[in-house]
Amino acid sequence: MHIDHSAAPWRHDETHSGRIIAADGLAVCDVFGDSTAADACDANQALIAAAPELLAALRQCLPLVDAYRRLSLGDGDMAAATARRAITLATGATDA
């Protein structure tokens, strides 16, 4: 079963520290960290907020990598496999 993620773009909620919200205003998640690792918590929030765009970028790039692989007789195999694995992990499906 394939379920799409919450509506993009995602962003940091200005009123709730650590909360990521979707375009529809619903909370995606809350990111917590210990106060001594504030930079890591900020970085985690930024990564999570960028997740829909990162997934879209992988999906857009993969056909180009596959075309290059065909022309180069396999150069780029690792990049394609890595992109497919990331898409699978992000979606829980094998639609790559």
N, C-alpha and C positions, 0 to 999 in steps of 0.2 A: 504494500500500500504506500502510495506517495502523497505526502501532504506538503503543500507549499508553506514557506516561512511567512511570518508576519509581514505586512506591507512595508516596503522600503520607501524612502531611506529611513534608517534608524539613527537616533541621535541621543546625546546625553540629556537627561531631564534637568532643566535648570533649577527646579524646585526640590528635587529629591536627589541628594548626592549619591552617586553610584548607580542610579537607575538608568536603564536604556529603554527608550520608548520607540515604537514603530510610527509610521506615517499616520496611522489611524488614531494615534494618541494612547494606545494600550501599552502597558508595560511588557517588555520582552523579557527582561531579567534585572536583577539587582546584583551588582558586583561589589563584593566585600573584600577587604584586605586589612591587614593589621596596620596600625598608624605609622609604624616604622618603615613600611614598604609602600608609602603613598605613591611614589613614582611608578612602581610596578602596577598598582591598582589603576592609576591613570592610563597606563599603557594597555592594560587588559580591557578597560572600558573603550578605548579608542579602537582596539582590534575587534571587539564584539560589535561596536557600532558600524564598523566598515564591512562586516561579514556579508551582507547582501550584495554590495558592490564587488567584493572580492569573488564571490561565487559567479556573478554575472560576467566578470572579466575572464575567469577561467573558461566558462562556457563559450565566450566569444573567441578566445585565443586557440582553443583546442582544434577546431577545424583547420586553422592556419598551420598549426604544428603538424597535424596529420598530413596536410598537403605537402609540407616541406619534407616530412619523413618519406613519402612516396617518391619524391624527386631525388632525394639524397640516398635512397636505398637503406633507410633505417636510422640515419643520423637524427637524433631527437627522440628516440624511443623512450629514454628515461624521463624526459620532460613530459611526454604524453602520458606515460604511466603515472607519474606523480600528480599531474592534473586530474586524471580520471579518479585516482584514489582520493584526492581532496574533495572532488565533487561527490563521490560516493559517501565519504564521511559526513559531509555537510548536509546531504539530502536523505541519507539512509536508503538510497535507491541506486540502481546501476544504470542511470540514464545518460552517462557520459559517452 
